[in-house]
Amino acid sequence: MVYPSPEEVGVRVPTHLKQQDFYRGFEWALRGKQITQAEHLRLSFRSGYRAGKLYLNQLRRAQGIIPFPMKAQLRLR
């Protein structure tokens, strides 16, 4: 599957970030993967990942798909 680039969806890459890492983070989010490695914690990758997640939420909202509320667990002693 071909995923859109950040420019195609209207996301600008900030000048202080590494463009390559930002793109990788954006695509990683669009694929639905999670941050699991130390290299994913770099600022450029995380910023792209966050932009990708925000784009997916906006896309789903436009399609009428609503997320279920998070299920929280609480332990009392």
PDB file of N, CA, C and O in Angstrom:
ATOM      1  N   MET A   1       0.840  -1.177   0.000  1.00  0.00           N
ATOM      2  CA  MET A   1       0.000   0.000   0.000  1.00  0.00           C
ATOM      3  C   MET A   1       0.887   1.244   0.000  1.00  0.00           C
ATOM      4  O   MET A   1       1.925   1.274   0.662  1.00  0.00           O
ATOM      5  N   VAL A   2       0.478   2.253  -0.735  1.00  0.00           N
ATOM      6  CA  VAL A   2       1.233   3.500  -0.826  1.00  0.00           C
ATOM      7  C   VAL A   2       0.612   4.504   0.138  1.00  0.00           C
ATOM      8  O   VAL A   2      -0.583   4.791   0.071  1.00  0.00           O
ATOM      9  N   TYR A   3       1.433   5.027   1.027  1.00  0.00           N
ATOM     10  CA  TYR A   3       0.975   5.993   2.015  1.00  0.00           C
ATOM     11  C   TYR A   3       1.317   7.397   1.549  1.00  0.00           C
ATOM     12  O   TYR A   3       2.340   7.591   0.892  1.00  0.00           O
ATOM     13  N   PRO A   4       0.479   8.393   1.874  1.00  0.00           N
ATOM     14  CA  PRO A   4       0.780   9.765   1.451  1.00  0.00           C
ATOM     15  C   PRO A   4       1.960  10.331   2.235  1.00  0.00           C
ATOM     16  O   PRO A   4       2.217   9.945   3.376  1.00  0.00           O
ATOM     17  N   SER A   5       2.656  11.239   1.602  1.00  0.00           N
ATOM     18  CA  SER A   5       3.758  11.914   2.292  1.00  0.00           C
ATOM     19  C   SER A   5       3.181  13.066   3.109  1.00  0.00           C
ATOM     20  O   SER A   5       2.040  13.469   2.881  1.00  0.00           O
ATOM     21  N   PRO A   6       3.939  13.596   4.046  1.00  0.00           N
ATOM     22  CA  PRO A   6       3.430  14.717   4.843  1.00  0.00           C
ATOM     23  C   PRO A   6       3.013  15.923   3.990  1.00  0.00           C
ATOM     24  O   PRO A   6       2.025  16.584   4.306  1.00  0.00           O
ATOM     25  N   GLU A   7       3.746  16.213   2.925  1.00  0.00           N
ATOM     26  CA  GLU A   7       3.394  17.352   2.073  1.00  0.00           C
ATOM     27  C   GLU A   7       2.066  17.131   1.360  1.00  0.00           C
ATOM     28  O   GLU A   7       1.318  18.083   1.137  1.00  0.00           O
ATOM     29  N   GLU A   8       1.767  15.890   1.003  1.00  0.00           N
ATOM     30  CA  GLU A   8       0.521  15.589   0.305  1.00  0.00           C
ATOM     31  C   GLU A   8      -0.703  15.824   1.182  1.00  0.00           C
ATOM     32  O   GLU A   8      -1.782  16.124   0.671  1.00  0.00           O
ATOM     33  N   VAL A   9      -0.549  15.693   2.480  1.00  0.00           N
ATOM     34  CA  VAL A   9      -1.680  15.885   3.393  1.00  0.00           C
ATOM     35  C   VAL A   9      -1.645  17.255   4.067  1.00  0.00           C
ATOM     36  O   VAL A   9      -2.500  17.553   4.900  1.00  0.00           O
ATOM     37  N   GLY A  10      -0.675  18.084   3.720  1.00  0.00           N
ATOM     38  CA  GLY A  10      -0.620  19.447   4.235  1.00  0.00           C
ATOM     39  C   GLY A  10       0.188  19.632   5.498  1.00  0.00           C
ATOM     40  O   GLY A  10      -0.017  20.611   6.217  1.00  0.00           O
ATOM     41  N   VAL A  11       1.108  18.716   5.792  1.00  0.00           N
ATOM     42  CA  VAL A  11       1.962  18.821   6.986  1.00  0.00           C
ATOM     43  C   VAL A  11       3.337  19.306   6.552  1.00  0.00           C
ATOM     44  O   VAL A  11       3.968  18.719   5.674  1.00  0.00           O
ATOM     45  N   ARG A  12       3.794  20.388   7.183  1.00  0.00           N
ATOM     46  CA  ARG A  12       5.135  20.901   6.885  1.00  0.00           C
ATOM     47  C   ARG A  12       6.130  20.345   7.878  1.00  0.00           C
ATOM     48  O   ARG A  12       5.824  20.191   9.060  1.00  0.00           O
ATOM     49  N   VAL A  13       7.321  20.044   7.397  1.00  0.00           N
ATOM     50  CA  VAL A  13       8.395  19.567   8.273  1.00  0.00           C
ATOM     51  C   VAL A  13       9.115  20.799   8.826  1.00  0.00           C
ATOM     52  O   VAL A  13       9.623  21.611   8.052  1.00  0.00           O
ATOM     53  N   PRO A  14       9.165  20.950  10.157  1.00  0.00           N
ATOM     54  CA  PRO A  14       9.897  22.092  10.728  1.00  0.00           C
ATOM     55  C   PRO A  14      11.368  22.056  10.323  1.00  0.00           C
ATOM     56  O   PRO A  14      11.947  20.986  10.131  1.00  0.00           O
ATOM     57  N   THR A  15      11.953  23.219  10.198  1.00  0.00           N
ATOM     58  CA  THR A  15      13.321  23.324   9.689  1.00  0.00           C
ATOM     59  C   THR A  15      14.361  22.764  10.662  1.00  0.00           C
ATOM     60  O   THR A  15      15.438  22.351  10.233  1.00  0.00           O
ATOM     61  N   HIS A  16      14.057  22.744  11.962  1.00  0.00           N
ATOM     62  CA  HIS A  16      15.044  22.263  12.931  1.00  0.00           C
ATOM     63  C   HIS A  16      15.039  20.740  13.059  1.00  0.00           C
ATOM     64  O   HIS A  16      15.834  20.195  13.825  1.00  0.00           O
ATOM     65  N   LEU A  17      14.177  20.046  12.339  1.00  0.00           N
ATOM     66  CA  LEU A  17      14.109  18.587  12.410  1.00  0.00           C
ATOM     67  C   LEU A  17      14.729  17.964  11.171  1.00  0.00           C
ATOM     68  O   LEU A  17      14.811  18.592  10.116  1.00  0.00           O
ATOM     69  N   LYS A  18      15.163  16.720  11.315  1.00  0.00           N
ATOM     70  CA  LYS A  18      15.710  15.979  10.182  1.00  0.00           C
ATOM     71  C   LYS A  18      14.549  15.458   9.340  1.00  0.00           C
ATOM     72  O   LYS A  18      13.686  14.726   9.824  1.00  0.00           O
ATOM     73  N   GLN A  19      14.550  15.849   8.084  1.00  0.00           N
ATOM     74  CA  GLN A  19      13.431  15.530   7.203  1.00  0.00           C
ATOM     75  C   GLN A  19      13.258  14.018   7.021  1.00  0.00           C
ATOM     76  O   GLN A  19      12.133  13.519   7.041  1.00  0.00           O
ATOM     77  N   GLN A  20      14.338  13.307   6.846  1.00  0.00           N
ATOM     78  CA  GLN A  20      14.286  11.853   6.634  1.00  0.00           C
ATOM     79  C   GLN A  20      13.642  11.148   7.831  1.00  0.00           C
ATOM     80  O   GLN A  20      12.778  10.289   7.653  1.00  0.00           O
ATOM     81  N   ASP A  21      14.057  11.508   9.046  1.00  0.00           N
ATOM     82  CA  ASP A  21      13.491  10.886  10.247  1.00  0.00           C
ATOM     83  C   ASP A  21      12.028  11.260  10.433  1.00  0.00           C
ATOM     84  O   ASP A  21      11.226  10.433  10.866  1.00  0.00           O
ATOM     85  N   PHE A  22      11.679  12.495  10.112  1.00  0.00           N
ATOM     86  CA  PHE A  22      10.288  12.934  10.205  1.00  0.00           C
ATOM     87  C   PHE A  22       9.407  12.097   9.275  1.00  0.00           C
ATOM     88  O   PHE A  22       8.335  11.645   9.675  1.00  0.00           O
ATOM     89  N   TYR A  23       9.857  11.892   8.042  1.00  0.00           N
ATOM     90  CA  TYR A  23       9.108  11.074   7.082  1.00  0.00           C
ATOM     91  C   TYR A  23       8.955   9.641   7.573  1.00  0.00           C
ATOM     92  O   TYR A  23       7.882   9.049   7.459  1.00  0.00           O
ATOM     93  N   ARG A  24      10.042   9.082   8.124  1.00  0.00           N
ATOM     94  CA  ARG A  24       9.969   7.703   8.626  1.00  0.00           C
ATOM     95  C   ARG A  24       8.973   7.594   9.778  1.00  0.00           C
ATOM     96  O   ARG A  24       8.215   6.626   9.849  1.00  0.00           O
ATOM     97  N   GLY A  25       8.965   8.571  10.676  1.00  0.00           N
ATOM     98  CA  GLY A  25       8.021   8.574  11.786  1.00  0.00           C
ATOM     99  C   GLY A  25       6.583   8.720  11.313  1.00  0.00           C
ATOM    100  O   GLY A  25       5.679   8.077  11.846  1.00  0.00           O
ATOM    101  N   PHE A  26       6.375   9.563  10.316  1.00  0.00           N
ATOM    102  CA  PHE A  26       5.037   9.768   9.761  1.00  0.00           C
ATOM    103  C   PHE A  26       4.510   8.472   9.151  1.00  0.00           C
ATOM    104  O   PHE A  26       3.370   8.079   9.402  1.00  0.00           O
ATOM    105  N   GLU A  27       5.338   7.816   8.356  1.00  0.00           N
ATOM    106  CA  GLU A  27       4.921   6.565   7.726  1.00  0.00           C
ATOM    107  C   GLU A  27       4.724   5.462   8.767  1.00  0.00           C
ATOM    108  O   GLU A  27       3.824   4.634   8.628  1.00  0.00           O
ATOM    109  N   TRP A  28       5.550   5.446   9.795  1.00  0.00           N
ATOM    110  CA  TRP A  28       5.439   4.446  10.862  1.00  0.00           C
ATOM    111  C   TRP A  28       4.066   4.561  11.538  1.00  0.00           C
ATOM    112  O   TRP A  28       3.434   3.551  11.849  1.00  0.00           O
ATOM    113  N   ALA A  29       3.618   5.783  11.758  1.00  0.00           N
ATOM    114  CA  ALA A  29       2.310   6.000  12.376  1.00  0.00           C
ATOM    115  C   ALA A  29       1.185   5.575  11.438  1.00  0.00           C
ATOM    116  O   ALA A  29       0.197   4.988  11.880  1.00  0.00           O
ATOM    117  N   LEU A  30       1.329   5.868  10.151  1.00  0.00           N
ATOM    118  CA  LEU A  30       0.284   5.490   9.192  1.00  0.00           C
ATOM    119  C   LEU A  30       0.158   3.985   9.060  1.00  0.00           C
ATOM    120  O   LEU A  30      -0.922   3.471   8.769  1.00  0.00           O
ATOM    121  N   ARG A  31       1.253   3.281   9.271  1.00  0.00           N
ATOM    122  CA  ARG A  31       1.198   1.813   9.217  1.00  0.00           C
ATOM    123  C   ARG A  31       0.583   1.217  10.481  1.00  0.00           C
ATOM    124  O   ARG A  31       0.281   0.024  10.520  1.00  0.00           O
ATOM    125  N   GLY A  32       0.397   2.041  11.516  1.00  0.00           N
ATOM    126  CA  GLY A  32      -0.224   1.572  12.748  1.00  0.00           C
ATOM    127  C   GLY A  32       0.738   0.929  13.711  1.00  0.00           C
ATOM    128  O   GLY A  32       0.322   0.217  14.625  1.00  0.00           O
ATOM    129  N   LYS A  33       2.014   1.166  13.522  1.00  0.00           N
ATOM    130  CA  LYS A  33       3.011   0.569  14.409  1.00  0.00           C
ATOM    131  C   LYS A  33       3.236   1.463  15.616  1.00  0.00           C
ATOM    132  O   LYS A  33       2.820   2.622  15.626  1.00  0.00           O
ATOM    133  N   GLN A  34       3.893   0.921  16.630  1.00  0.00           N
ATOM    134  CA  GLN A  34       4.146   1.666  17.851  1.00  0.00           C
ATOM    135  C   GLN A  34       5.635   1.930  18.017  1.00  0.00           C
ATOM    136  O   GLN A  34       6.474   1.271  17.402  1.00  0.00           O
ATOM    137  N   ILE A  35       5.942   2.905  18.858  1.00  0.00           N
ATOM    138  CA  ILE A  35       7.339   3.237  19.148  1.00  0.00           C
ATOM    139  C   ILE A  35       7.890   2.171  20.088  1.00  0.00           C
ATOM    140  O   ILE A  35       7.432   2.031  21.222  1.00  0.00           O
ATOM    141  N   THR A  36       8.882   1.417  19.602  1.00  0.00           N
ATOM    142  CA  THR A  36       9.409   0.306  20.389  1.00  0.00           C
ATOM    143  C   THR A  36      10.922   0.318  20.526  1.00  0.00           C
ATOM    144  O   THR A  36      11.466  -0.400  21.366  1.00  0.00           O
ATOM    145  N   GLN A  37      11.609   1.108  19.730  1.00  0.00           N
ATOM    146  CA  GLN A  37      13.072   1.088  19.740  1.00  0.00           C
ATOM    147  C   GLN A  37      13.611   2.439  20.190  1.00  0.00           C
ATOM    148  O   GLN A  37      12.911   3.450  20.142  1.00  0.00           O
ATOM    149  N   ALA A  38      14.854   2.439  20.623  1.00  0.00           N
ATOM    150  CA  ALA A  38      15.482   3.674  21.103  1.00  0.00           C
ATOM    151  C   ALA A  38      15.605   4.711  19.989  1.00  0.00           C
ATOM    152  O   ALA A  38      15.504   5.909  20.255  1.00  0.00           O
ATOM    153  N   GLU A  39      15.820   4.282  18.763  1.00  0.00           N
ATOM    154  CA  GLU A  39      15.953   5.245  17.662  1.00  0.00           C
ATOM    155  C   GLU A  39      14.629   5.949  17.367  1.00  0.00           C
ATOM    156  O   GLU A  39      14.617   7.006  16.736  1.00  0.00           O
ATOM    157  N   HIS A  40      13.523   5.374  17.818  1.00  0.00           N
ATOM    158  CA  HIS A  40      12.217   5.995  17.625  1.00  0.00           C
ATOM    159  C   HIS A  40      11.983   7.145  18.598  1.00  0.00           C
ATOM    160  O   HIS A  40      11.015   7.891  18.452  1.00  0.00           O
ATOM    161  N   LEU A  41      12.848   7.293  19.577  1.00  0.00           N
ATOM    162  CA  LEU A  41      12.677   8.340  20.580  1.00  0.00           C
ATOM    163  C   LEU A  41      13.325   9.660  20.172  1.00  0.00           C
ATOM    164  O   LEU A  41      13.246  10.640  20.913  1.00  0.00           O
ATOM    165  N   ARG A  42      13.953   9.697  19.022  1.00  0.00           N
ATOM    166  CA  ARG A  42      14.550  10.948  18.556  1.00  0.00           C
ATOM    167  C   ARG A  42      13.444  11.955  18.236  1.00  0.00           C
ATOM    168  O   ARG A  42      12.348  11.579  17.819  1.00  0.00           O
ATOM    169  N   LEU A  43      13.747  13.229  18.437  1.00  0.00           N
ATOM    170  CA  LEU A  43      12.746  14.283  18.283  1.00  0.00           C
ATOM    171  C   LEU A  43      12.129  14.307  16.887  1.00  0.00           C
ATOM    172  O   LEU A  43      10.915  14.465  16.756  1.00  0.00           O
ATOM    173  N   SER A  44      12.929  14.155  15.858  1.00  0.00           N
ATOM    174  CA  SER A  44      12.412  14.210  14.490  1.00  0.00           C
ATOM    175  C   SER A  44      11.445  13.062  14.230  1.00  0.00           C
ATOM    176  O   SER A  44      10.383  13.264  13.640  1.00  0.00           O
ATOM    177  N   PHE A  45      11.802  11.875  14.662  1.00  0.00           N
ATOM    178  CA  PHE A  45      10.945  10.705  14.453  1.00  0.00           C
ATOM    179  C   PHE A  45       9.643  10.860  15.243  1.00  0.00           C
ATOM    180  O   PHE A  45       8.559  10.611  14.715  1.00  0.00           O
ATOM    181  N   ARG A  46       9.754  11.273  16.508  1.00  0.00           N
ATOM    182  CA  ARG A  46       8.560  11.423  17.344  1.00  0.00           C
ATOM    183  C   ARG A  46       7.624  12.488  16.799  1.00  0.00           C
ATOM    184  O   ARG A  46       6.404  12.327  16.855  1.00  0.00           O
ATOM    185  N   SER A  47       8.178  13.572  16.274  1.00  0.00           N
ATOM    186  CA  SER A  47       7.340  14.630  15.708  1.00  0.00           C
ATOM    187  C   SER A  47       6.594  14.126  14.481  1.00  0.00           C
ATOM    188  O   SER A  47       5.409  14.412  14.312  1.00  0.00           O
ATOM    189  N   GLY A  48       7.277  13.383  13.630  1.00  0.00           N
ATOM    190  CA  GLY A  48       6.617  12.801  12.464  1.00  0.00           C
ATOM    191  C   GLY A  48       5.572  11.777  12.860  1.00  0.00           C
ATOM    192  O   GLY A  48       4.508  11.694  12.246  1.00  0.00           O
ATOM    193  N   TYR A  49       5.874  10.998  13.886  1.00  0.00           N
ATOM    194  CA  TYR A  49       4.940   9.990  14.383  1.00  0.00           C
ATOM    195  C   TYR A  49       3.676  10.661  14.909  1.00  0.00           C
ATOM    196  O   TYR A  49       2.561  10.224  14.622  1.00  0.00           O
ATOM    197  N   ARG A  50       3.862  11.718  15.675  1.00  0.00           N
ATOM    198  CA  ARG A  50       2.708  12.439  16.221  1.00  0.00           C
ATOM    199  C   ARG A  50       1.875  13.064  15.118  1.00  0.00           C
ATOM    200  O   ARG A  50       0.646  13.022  15.173  1.00  0.00           O
ATOM    201  N   ALA A  51       2.523  13.641  14.117  1.00  0.00           N
ATOM    202  CA  ALA A  51       1.790  14.232  12.992  1.00  0.00           C
ATOM    203  C   ALA A  51       0.999  13.151  12.255  1.00  0.00           C
ATOM    204  O   ALA A  51      -0.133  13.391  11.837  1.00  0.00           O
ATOM    205  N   GLY A  52       1.579  11.982  12.096  1.00  0.00           N
ATOM    206  CA  GLY A  52       0.884  10.876  11.441  1.00  0.00           C
ATOM    207  C   GLY A  52      -0.321  10.410  12.229  1.00  0.00           C
ATOM    208  O   GLY A  52      -1.373  10.141  11.650  1.00  0.00           O
ATOM    209  N   LYS A  53      -0.185  10.310  13.548  1.00  0.00           N
ATOM    210  CA  LYS A  53      -1.304   9.892  14.396  1.00  0.00           C
ATOM    211  C   LYS A  53      -2.430  10.933  14.358  1.00  0.00           C
ATOM    212  O   LYS A  53      -3.606  10.572  14.298  1.00  0.00           O
ATOM    213  N   LEU A  54      -2.075  12.217  14.394  1.00  0.00           N
ATOM    214  CA  LEU A  54      -3.088  13.264  14.321  1.00  0.00           C
ATOM    215  C   LEU A  54      -3.801  13.246  12.972  1.00  0.00           C
ATOM    216  O   LEU A  54      -5.012  13.458  12.906  1.00  0.00           O
ATOM    217  N   TYR A  55      -3.053  12.993  11.895  1.00  0.00           N
ATOM    218  CA  TYR A  55      -3.657  12.893  10.572  1.00  0.00           C
ATOM    219  C   TYR A  55      -4.633  11.712  10.510  1.00  0.00           C
ATOM    220  O   TYR A  55      -5.724  11.841   9.955  1.00  0.00           O
ATOM    221  N   LEU A  56      -4.246  10.570  11.074  1.00  0.00           N
ATOM    222  CA  LEU A  56      -5.136   9.403  11.075  1.00  0.00           C
ATOM    223  C   LEU A  56      -6.416   9.679  11.856  1.00  0.00           C
ATOM    224  O   LEU A  56      -7.502   9.295  11.420  1.00  0.00           O
ATOM    225  N   ASN A  57      -6.298  10.344  13.010  1.00  0.00           N
ATOM    226  CA  ASN A  57      -7.491  10.684  13.793  1.00  0.00           C
ATOM    227  C   ASN A  57      -8.418  11.600  13.005  1.00  0.00           C
ATOM    228  O   ASN A  57      -9.635  11.414  13.017  1.00  0.00           O
ATOM    229  N   GLN A  58      -7.849  12.586  12.321  1.00  0.00           N
ATOM    230  CA  GLN A  58      -8.643  13.509  11.517  1.00  0.00           C
ATOM    231  C   GLN A  58      -9.307  12.780  10.355  1.00  0.00           C
ATOM    232  O   GLN A  58     -10.465  13.050  10.036  1.00  0.00           O
ATOM    233  N   LEU A  59      -8.597  11.875   9.730  1.00  0.00           N
ATOM    234  CA  LEU A  59      -9.135  11.107   8.612  1.00  0.00           C
ATOM    235  C   LEU A  59     -10.284  10.204   9.062  1.00  0.00           C
ATOM    236  O   LEU A  59     -11.314  10.119   8.392  1.00  0.00           O
ATOM    237  N   ARG A  60     -10.105   9.543  10.178  1.00  0.00           N
ATOM    238  CA  ARG A  60     -11.164   8.671  10.705  1.00  0.00           C
ATOM    239  C   ARG A  60     -12.391   9.476  11.106  1.00  0.00           C
ATOM    240  O   ARG A  60     -13.520   9.051  10.863  1.00  0.00           O
ATOM    241  N   ARG A  61     -12.177  10.636  11.717  1.00  0.00           N
ATOM    242  CA  ARG A  61     -13.291  11.490  12.113  1.00  0.00           C
ATOM    243  C   ARG A  61     -14.075  11.954  10.885  1.00  0.00           C
ATOM    244  O   ARG A  61     -15.304  12.018  10.922  1.00  0.00           O
ATOM    245  N   ALA A  62     -13.374  12.277   9.801  1.00  0.00           N
ATOM    246  CA  ALA A  62     -14.033  12.712   8.567  1.00  0.00           C
ATOM    247  C   ALA A  62     -14.844  11.580   7.937  1.00  0.00           C
ATOM    248  O   ALA A  62     -15.835  11.837   7.253  1.00  0.00           O
ATOM    249  N   GLN A  63     -14.432  10.332   8.160  1.00  0.00           N
ATOM    250  CA  GLN A  63     -15.152   9.180   7.630  1.00  0.00           C
ATOM    251  C   GLN A  63     -16.284   8.734   8.545  1.00  0.00           C
ATOM    252  O   GLN A  63     -17.023   7.807   8.213  1.00  0.00           O
ATOM    253  N   GLY A  64     -16.424   9.385   9.688  1.00  0.00           N
ATOM    254  CA  GLY A  64     -17.495   9.046  10.612  1.00  0.00           C
ATOM    255  C   GLY A  64     -17.163   7.914  11.562  1.00  0.00           C
ATOM    256  O   GLY A  64     -18.053   7.368  12.213  1.00  0.00           O
ATOM    257  N   ILE A  65     -15.898   7.559  11.648  1.00  0.00           N
ATOM    258  CA  ILE A  65     -15.467   6.502  12.566  1.00  0.00           C
ATOM    259  C   ILE A  65     -15.106   7.151  13.891  1.00  0.00           C
ATOM    260  O   ILE A  65     -14.225   8.009  13.953  1.00  0.00           O
ATOM    261  N   ILE A  66     -15.793   6.736  14.953  1.00  0.00           N
ATOM    262  CA  ILE A  66     -15.501   7.320  16.251  1.00  0.00           C
ATOM    263  C   ILE A  66     -14.744   6.305  17.100  1.00  0.00           C
ATOM    264  O   ILE A  66     -15.073   5.119  17.078  1.00  0.00           O
ATOM    265  N   PRO A  67     -13.741   6.751  17.845  1.00  0.00           N
ATOM    266  CA  PRO A  67     -12.975   5.813  18.684  1.00  0.00           C
ATOM    267  C   PRO A  67     -13.751   5.460  19.948  1.00  0.00           C
ATOM    268  O   PRO A  67     -14.506   6.279  20.473  1.00  0.00           O
ATOM    269  N   PHE A  68     -13.563   4.263  20.420  1.00  0.00           N
ATOM    270  CA  PHE A  68     -14.149   3.868  21.678  1.00  0.00           C
ATOM    271  C   PHE A  68     -13.359   4.499  22.812  1.00  0.00           C
ATOM    272  O   PHE A  68     -12.151   4.697  22.682  1.00  0.00           O
ATOM    273  N   PRO A  69     -14.012   4.818  23.913  1.00  0.00           N
ATOM    274  CA  PRO A  69     -13.257   5.379  25.043  1.00  0.00           C
ATOM    275  C   PRO A  69     -12.270   4.354  25.592  1.00  0.00           C
ATOM    276  O   PRO A  69     -12.504   3.146  25.530  1.00  0.00           O
ATOM    277  N   MET A  70     -11.180   4.854  26.122  1.00  0.00           N
ATOM    278  CA  MET A  70     -10.168   3.963  26.679  1.00  0.00           C
ATOM    279  C   MET A  70     -10.726   3.269  27.916  1.00  0.00           C
ATOM    280  O   MET A  70     -11.474   3.859  28.695  1.00  0.00           O
ATOM    281  N   LYS A  71     -10.356   2.038  28.074  1.00  0.00           N
ATOM    282  CA  LYS A  71     -10.780   1.254  29.219  1.00  0.00           C
ATOM    283  C   LYS A  71      -9.706   1.383  30.295  1.00  0.00           C
ATOM    284  O   LYS A  71      -8.557   0.994  30.085  1.00  0.00           O
ATOM    285  N   ALA A  72     -10.079   1.920  31.425  1.00  0.00           N
ATOM    286  CA  ALA A  72      -9.106   2.122  32.500  1.00  0.00           C
ATOM    287  C   ALA A  72      -9.313   1.074  33.589  1.00  0.00           C
ATOM    288  O   ALA A  72     -10.435   0.650  33.866  1.00  0.00           O
ATOM    289  N   GLN A  73      -8.228   0.680  34.182  1.00  0.00           N
ATOM    290  CA  GLN A  73      -8.283  -0.261  35.297  1.00  0.00           C
ATOM    291  C   GLN A  73      -7.797   0.449  36.550  1.00  0.00           C
ATOM    292  O   GLN A  73      -6.794   1.164  36.527  1.00  0.00           O
ATOM    293  N   LEU A  74      -8.507   0.245  37.621  1.00  0.00           N
ATOM    294  CA  LEU A  74      -8.170   0.898  38.871  1.00  0.00           C
ATOM    295  C   LEU A  74      -8.088  -0.157  39.959  1.00  0.00           C
ATOM    296  O   LEU A  74      -9.016  -0.950  40.125  1.00  0.00           O
ATOM    297  N   ARG A  75      -7.002  -0.176  40.692  1.00  0.00           N
ATOM    298  CA  ARG A  75      -6.825  -1.108  41.793  1.00  0.00           C
ATOM    299  C   ARG A  75      -6.869  -0.353  43.110  1.00  0.00           C
ATOM    300  O   ARG A  75      -6.140   0.616  43.320  1.00  0.00           O
ATOM    301  N   LEU A  76      -7.718  -0.808  43.966  1.00  0.00           N
ATOM    302  CA  LEU A  76      -7.821  -0.194  45.289  1.00  0.00           C
ATOM    303  C   LEU A  76      -7.422  -1.207  46.339  1.00  0.00           C
ATOM    304  O   LEU A  76      -7.710  -2.397  46.214  1.00  0.00           O
ATOM    305  N   ARG A  77      -6.774  -0.739  47.348  1.00  0.00           N
ATOM    306  CA  ARG A  77      -6.408  -1.626  48.453  1.00  0.00           C
ATOM    307  C   ARG A  77      -7.243  -1.315  49.666  1.00  0.00           C
ATOM    308  O   ARG A  77      -7.086  -1.956  50.705  1.00  0.00           O
TER     309      ARG A  77
END
